[in-house]
Amino acid sequence: MELPDLAGCVPAAPEQIRWIEDAGALDAWLEDHQGRPLALDTEFERVSTFYPIPGLVQLGCGADYCLVDPSVAAASDRFRQVLEDPSRLKLLYAMSEDLELFRHWLGVQPAGVVDLQIGAAMAGAGFSMGYARLVEGLFGESLDKSASRSDWLSRPLSEAQQRYALDDVRFLEPLYRWVRETLEEKGLADALREESDRFARELAAQDDPDMHYLRLRGGWALSDERQKLLRSLVIWREQAARRKDRPRSRVVPDAALIALAESRPDSLPGLSRIPDLSPGIIRRYGELLLDMLEADPSGLPALPAVIPGPLTRDQQALYKKLRKRLVAVAEARGIPIELLAPRRRLEAMIQQAAMGEDPCSGGLFEEQWRRELLEPLQDDIRGILTP
């Protein structure tokens, strides 16, 4: 799709950069702009920690932009209320890390969020389009990315950092207007909000330590009993990583956890033969790991779900046939197939059909906007997956 020229639709960058320096002023700013969409972004650091460390909050309403130190945002009860208010629209771009930051830093699950990277894809700009590239294509402005990897925790921030940070919110409301108008023309006015809500829920569900083992897709070949052992190891690692505020891989890497569950070594020398299990990890956690590996898997809690394996050759053929059928719908509506029918959800439908279940119950048919587009294809889908 050729992007429209929206060069005149963006407020000019402010000559003076405004900082909100206390919680009362932030409360007042939010109150002054109530009822309008809130453009929102954050900067943070996470190199050697489990939790992201907040560095800056950027806010915008119309042509009014401001920068906020994390200590000021954290002291504002009104800011938390706005984040959790489903009726107050929050505009973000590629919002997964921002939402994670708010969950862990402020203990809030933002509601009423709209991810404009998803919106741009629905509007026809392309799947997973980078912010700077989209801004240049739509608004004709080239963003200076030199500050993107800079230190956001130190103060004072440079002029380049502050300008970079403001640009991250300056284009969000004009972008939202274009996305909204385009989706209305496509008959998908409510799709963006619904898809953003779904994405936010799925992101929040990833915080559950009990279910994190499902993200170790390499463990699919383990027996159910070994997967139960893997799950217990993963739960322990999640708790240790959060308690120590260290990246998961710095506690025990994924591959090592899978190898431990598979081979169940019973000695320190046995642990040393596990690839990716460093001497430092063995010194810190070796005895604890051996104690966990001694557990009888039959006595461990039942699995909520098994780790899904890769598709068989026959199932791969079904996947290609199903995807080809859905591509026609995606192209007709100008929606990337990766968004309309993500691979993981198609694989789940195929495996659902293999277990004798209706592939059109749930899956791609959970969200109303997809259901409306794909309901006419239900018989075709069943015919492909349950011949």
C-alpha positions as CSV (number, residue, x, y, z in Angstrom):
1,M,0.0,0.0,0.0
2,E,1.2,3.5,-0.8
3,L,1.1,5.6,2.3
4,P,-0.7,9.0,2.2
5,D,1.2,12.2,2.6
6,L,0.2,13.6,6.0
7,A,3.1,16.0,6.4
8,G,0.9,18.9,7.5
9,C,-1.0,16.9,10.1
10,V,1.6,17.0,12.9
11,P,2.2,19.8,15.4
12,A,5.6,21.3,15.2
13,A,8.2,20.2,17.7
14,P,8.1,22.7,20.7
15,E,10.9,25.2,21.0
16,Q,11.0,24.7,24.7
17,I,10.9,21.2,26.2
18,R,8.6,21.0,29.2
19,W,9.4,18.9,32.3
20,I,6.7,18.2,34.9
21,E,8.6,18.2,38.1
22,D,6.2,17.2,40.8
23,A,3.2,14.9,41.3
24,G,0.7,17.7,41.8
25,A,1.7,19.3,38.5
26,L,1.3,16.0,36.7
27,D,-2.1,15.5,38.3
28,A,-3.2,18.9,37.1
29,W,-1.8,18.3,33.6
30,L,-3.7,15.0,33.3
31,E,-6.9,16.7,34.6
32,D,-6.5,19.6,32.1
33,H,-6.4,17.1,29.2
34,Q,-9.1,14.6,30.5
35,G,-11.3,13.3,27.8
36,R,-8.6,13.3,25.1
37,P,-6.4,10.4,23.9
38,L,-3.2,10.3,25.8
39,A,0.0,9.7,23.8
40,L,2.3,7.6,26.0
41,D,5.8,6.2,25.8
42,T,8.6,5.3,28.2
43,E,12.4,4.9,28.2
44,F,14.0,2.3,30.4
45,E,17.1,0.3,31.0
46,R,17.4,-3.5,31.3
47,V,20.8,-5.1,30.7
48,S,21.6,-7.2,33.8
49,T,18.2,-7.1,35.6
50,F,15.0,-9.1,35.4
51,Y,12.8,-6.0,35.8
52,P,13.1,-3.0,33.5
53,I,14.4,0.1,35.3
54,P,12.3,3.2,34.4
55,G,14.2,6.1,33.0
56,L,11.6,8.5,31.6
57,V,7.9,8.9,30.9
58,Q,6.7,10.9,27.8
59,L,3.2,12.2,27.5
60,G,1.3,14.1,24.9
61,C,-2.2,15.5,24.3
62,G,-2.7,17.5,21.1
63,A,0.3,19.8,20.7
64,D,1.1,19.7,24.5
65,Y,4.0,17.4,25.3
66,C,5.9,16.8,28.5
67,L,8.7,14.7,30.0
68,V,8.3,13.2,33.5
69,D,10.9,11.7,35.7
70,P,9.9,8.2,37.0
71,S,9.9,9.4,40.6
72,V,7.3,12.1,39.8
73,A,5.1,9.6,37.8
74,A,5.3,7.0,40.7
75,A,4.2,9.7,43.2
76,S,1.1,10.6,41.2
77,D,-2.0,8.6,42.1
78,R,-3.8,10.3,39.2
79,F,-1.3,8.9,36.8
80,R,-2.0,5.3,38.0
81,Q,-5.7,6.0,37.8
82,V,-5.4,7.2,34.2
83,L,-3.4,4.1,33.2
84,E,-6.0,1.8,34.6
85,D,-9.0,3.7,33.3
86,P,-10.5,1.7,30.3
87,S,-12.4,4.8,29.2
88,R,-9.3,6.9,28.7
89,L,-7.6,6.1,25.5
90,K,-3.8,5.6,25.7
91,L,-1.9,5.6,22.4
92,L,1.3,3.7,22.3
93,Y,3.5,2.2,19.6
94,A,4.8,-1.4,20.0
95,M,3.6,-1.3,23.6
96,S,4.7,-4.7,25.0
97,E,7.7,-3.4,26.9
98,D,5.9,-0.3,28.1
99,L,3.1,-2.4,29.6
100,E,5.6,-4.7,31.2
101,L,7.3,-1.7,32.8
102,F,4.0,-0.4,34.2
103,R,3.1,-3.8,35.6
104,H,6.3,-4.3,37.5
105,W,7.2,-0.7,38.3
106,L,3.8,0.7,39.3
107,G,1.9,-2.5,39.9
108,V,-0.8,-1.5,37.4
109,Q,-2.3,-3.3,34.4
110,P,-3.0,-0.5,31.9
111,A,-6.4,-0.6,30.3
112,G,-7.8,1.3,27.3
113,V,-4.5,0.9,25.5
114,V,-4.2,1.1,21.7
115,D,-1.1,-0.2,20.0
116,L,-0.6,1.8,16.9
117,Q,1.9,-0.6,15.4
118,I,-1.0,-3.1,15.2
119,G,-3.3,-0.3,14.0
120,A,-0.8,0.7,11.2
121,A,-0.7,-2.9,10.1
122,M,-4.5,-3.1,10.0
123,A,-4.6,0.1,8.0
124,G,-2.3,-1.3,5.4
125,A,1.2,0.1,6.3
126,G,2.8,-3.3,6.6
127,F,3.3,-5.8,9.4
128,S,5.5,-4.9,12.4
129,M,6.5,-1.6,10.8
130,G,9.2,0.3,12.7
131,Y,8.1,3.6,14.2
132,A,10.8,5.8,12.5
133,R,10.1,4.3,9.1
134,L,6.4,4.8,9.4
135,V,6.8,8.4,10.6
136,E,9.0,9.1,7.6
137,G,6.6,7.4,5.2
138,L,3.5,9.2,6.5
139,F,4.7,12.5,7.8
140,G,7.9,13.1,5.9
141,E,10.1,13.6,9.0
142,S,13.3,11.7,9.6
143,L,13.8,10.9,13.2
144,D,17.2,11.1,14.8
145,K,17.8,7.7,16.3
146,S,21.3,8.4,17.7
147,A,19.9,8.7,21.3
148,S,17.9,5.4,21.2
149,R,20.6,3.4,23.0
150,S,21.8,6.1,25.3
151,D,21.7,6.1,29.1
152,W,18.2,7.1,30.2
153,L,19.0,6.8,33.9
154,S,21.6,9.6,34.1
155,R,20.7,13.2,34.6
156,P,20.7,15.7,33.0
157,L,19.5,14.2,29.7
158,S,21.1,15.8,26.7
159,E,19.1,18.0,24.3
160,A,19.2,15.2,21.7
161,Q,17.8,12.7,24.2
162,Q,15.0,15.0,25.1
163,R,14.1,15.7,21.5
164,Y,14.2,12.0,20.7
165,A,11.9,11.2,23.6
166,L,9.4,13.9,22.6
167,D,9.3,12.6,19.0
168,D,8.3,9.2,20.3
169,V,4.9,10.7,21.3
170,R,4.6,13.7,19.0
171,F,3.3,11.6,16.0
172,L,1.0,9.3,17.9
173,E,-2.2,11.2,17.9
174,P,-2.0,12.2,14.1
175,L,-1.1,8.5,13.4
176,Y,-4.2,7.4,15.4
177,R,-6.4,9.7,13.4
178,W,-5.2,8.2,10.1
179,V,-5.5,4.7,11.4
180,R,-9.0,5.3,12.8
181,E,-10.3,6.9,9.6
182,T,-8.8,4.1,7.5
183,L,-10.2,1.3,9.6
184,E,-13.7,3.0,9.5
185,E,-13.5,2.9,5.7
186,K,-12.6,-0.8,5.8
187,G,-15.5,-1.6,8.2
188,L,-13.1,-2.4,11.0
189,A,-13.8,0.5,13.3
190,D,-13.7,-1.6,16.5
191,A,-11.0,-4.0,15.5
192,L,-8.0,-2.1,16.7
193,R,-9.3,-1.7,20.2
194,E,-10.3,-5.3,20.4
195,E,-7.0,-6.5,19.1
196,S,-5.0,-4.2,21.4
197,D,-7.0,-5.5,24.4
198,R,-6.3,-9.1,23.4
199,F,-2.6,-8.4,23.0
200,A,-2.5,-6.6,26.4
201,R,-4.2,-9.6,28.1
202,E,-1.8,-12.0,26.6
203,L,1.2,-9.9,27.6
204,A,-0.1,-9.8,31.2
205,A,-0.6,-13.6,31.2
206,Q,3.1,-14.1,30.5
207,D,3.8,-12.9,34.0
208,D,2.4,-16.1,35.5
209,P,5.3,-18.2,36.7
210,D,3.2,-21.4,36.6
211,M,2.7,-21.1,32.9
212,H,6.1,-19.9,31.7
213,Y,7.3,-23.4,30.9
214,L,5.0,-23.3,27.8
215,R,7.4,-20.7,26.3
216,L,10.2,-23.3,26.3
217,R,9.1,-24.7,23.0
218,G,12.2,-26.9,22.8
219,G,10.7,-29.1,25.7
220,W,8.0,-30.5,23.5
221,A,9.8,-33.8,23.0
222,L,9.9,-34.6,26.7
223,S,7.4,-37.0,28.1
224,D,4.5,-35.7,30.1
225,E,6.3,-36.7,33.3
226,R,9.5,-35.0,32.2
227,Q,7.5,-31.9,31.3
228,K,6.1,-31.8,34.8
229,L,9.7,-31.8,36.1
230,L,10.6,-29.1,33.6
231,R,7.7,-27.0,34.8
232,S,8.8,-27.3,38.4
233,L,12.3,-26.2,37.4
234,V,11.0,-23.2,35.4
235,I,8.8,-22.1,38.3
236,W,11.8,-22.2,40.6
237,R,13.9,-20.2,38.1
238,E,11.1,-17.6,37.6
239,Q,10.9,-17.1,41.4
240,A,14.7,-16.9,41.7
241,A,15.1,-14.5,38.8
242,R,12.5,-12.1,40.2
243,R,13.8,-12.4,43.8
244,K,17.4,-11.7,42.7
245,D,16.3,-9.3,39.9
246,R,18.5,-11.1,37.3
247,P,17.8,-12.1,33.7
248,R,16.5,-15.7,33.5
249,S,19.5,-16.8,31.4
250,R,21.8,-15.6,34.2
251,V,20.1,-17.9,36.6
252,V,19.8,-21.0,34.4
253,P,19.4,-20.9,30.6
254,D,16.4,-22.4,28.9
255,A,18.4,-25.1,27.1
256,A,20.0,-26.2,30.4
257,L,16.6,-26.6,32.1
258,I,15.3,-28.8,29.3
259,A,18.5,-30.9,29.4
260,L,18.2,-31.2,33.2
261,A,14.5,-32.4,32.9
262,E,15.5,-34.9,30.2
263,S,18.6,-36.5,31.7
264,R,18.0,-36.0,35.5
265,P,21.6,-36.0,36.6
266,D,22.1,-37.2,40.2
267,S,25.5,-35.7,41.1
268,L,27.5,-32.5,40.7
269,P,29.8,-34.2,38.1
270,G,26.6,-35.1,36.2
271,L,25.5,-31.5,36.3
272,S,28.8,-30.4,34.9
273,R,28.1,-32.4,31.7
274,I,25.0,-30.4,31.0
275,P,25.6,-28.0,28.1
276,D,25.0,-24.3,29.0
277,L,25.2,-25.1,32.7
278,S,28.3,-23.0,33.7
279,P,30.5,-23.8,36.8
280,G,29.2,-20.6,38.4
281,I,25.6,-21.7,38.1
282,I,26.5,-25.1,39.5
283,R,28.3,-23.5,42.5
284,R,25.3,-21.3,43.2
285,Y,22.4,-23.7,42.6
286,G,23.9,-27.2,42.1
287,E,22.7,-28.8,45.3
288,L,19.3,-27.2,45.0
289,L,18.9,-28.5,41.4
290,L,19.9,-32.0,42.5
291,D,17.2,-31.9,45.2
292,M,14.6,-30.9,42.7
293,L,15.7,-33.5,40.2
294,E,15.2,-36.2,42.8
295,A,11.5,-35.6,43.0
296,D,9.2,-38.3,41.6
297,P,7.5,-36.7,38.6
298,S,4.4,-38.7,39.2
299,G,4.0,-36.8,42.5
300,L,4.2,-33.4,40.9
301,P,1.1,-31.3,40.0
302,A,-0.6,-32.2,36.8
303,L,0.3,-30.2,33.7
304,P,-2.2,-27.4,32.8
305,A,-1.2,-28.1,29.2
306,V,1.6,-29.9,27.3
307,I,4.2,-28.0,25.4
308,P,2.9,-28.1,21.7
309,G,5.3,-29.9,19.3
310,P,6.1,-28.9,15.8
311,L,3.7,-29.9,13.1
312,T,4.1,-33.3,11.4
313,R,4.8,-33.4,7.6
314,D,1.1,-34.0,6.9
315,Q,0.1,-31.2,9.2
316,Q,2.6,-28.9,7.5
317,A,0.7,-29.6,4.3
318,L,-2.6,-28.7,6.0
319,Y,-1.0,-25.6,7.4
320,K,0.1,-24.4,3.9
321,K,-3.4,-25.2,2.5
322,L,-5.2,-23.4,5.3
323,R,-2.9,-20.4,5.2
324,K,-3.3,-20.1,1.4
325,R,-7.1,-19.9,1.9
326,L,-6.8,-17.3,4.5
327,V,-4.3,-15.2,2.6
328,A,-7.0,-14.5,0.0
329,V,-9.2,-13.0,2.8
330,A,-6.3,-11.0,4.2
331,E,-5.3,-9.5,0.9
332,A,-8.9,-8.7,0.0
333,R,-9.2,-6.7,3.3
334,G,-5.7,-5.2,3.2
335,I,-4.7,-6.9,6.5
336,P,-1.3,-8.7,6.8
337,I,-1.8,-12.4,7.1
338,E,0.6,-12.4,10.0
339,L,-2.0,-10.3,11.9
340,L,-5.2,-11.9,10.7
341,A,-3.9,-15.5,11.2
342,P,-0.8,-15.8,13.3
343,R,1.2,-19.0,12.7
344,R,0.9,-20.2,16.3
345,R,-2.9,-19.9,16.3
346,L,-3.1,-21.8,13.0
347,E,-0.9,-24.5,14.4
348,A,-3.2,-24.7,17.4
349,M,-6.2,-25.1,15.2
350,I,-4.5,-27.9,13.3
351,Q,-3.6,-29.7,16.5
352,Q,-7.1,-29.1,17.8
353,A,-8.6,-30.8,14.8
354,A,-6.1,-33.7,15.2
355,M,-7.6,-34.3,18.6
356,G,-11.1,-34.5,17.2
357,E,-12.2,-31.1,18.3
358,D,-13.9,-28.4,16.2
359,P,-11.0,-26.2,14.8
360,C,-13.5,-23.3,14.6
361,S,-14.3,-23.2,18.3
362,G,-12.0,-20.6,19.8
363,G,-8.7,-19.9,18.1
364,L,-9.1,-17.4,15.3
365,F,-12.8,-17.1,16.1
366,E,-12.4,-15.7,19.6
367,E,-12.3,-12.0,18.6
368,Q,-15.3,-10.5,17.0
369,W,-13.4,-8.7,14.2
370,R,-11.8,-11.9,13.1
371,R,-15.0,-13.9,13.5
372,E,-16.9,-11.5,11.2
373,L,-14.2,-11.8,8.5
374,L,-13.8,-15.6,8.8
375,E,-17.2,-16.9,9.6
376,P,-18.0,-17.4,5.9
377,L,-14.9,-19.7,5.7
378,Q,-15.8,-22.0,8.6
379,D,-17.0,-24.9,6.3
380,D,-13.9,-24.5,4.2
381,I,-11.6,-24.5,7.3
382,R,-13.3,-27.6,8.6
383,G,-13.1,-29.3,5.2
384,I,-9.3,-28.6,5.1
385,L,-8.6,-29.7,8.6
386,T,-11.1,-32.6,9.0
387,P,-11.2,-34.2,5.6
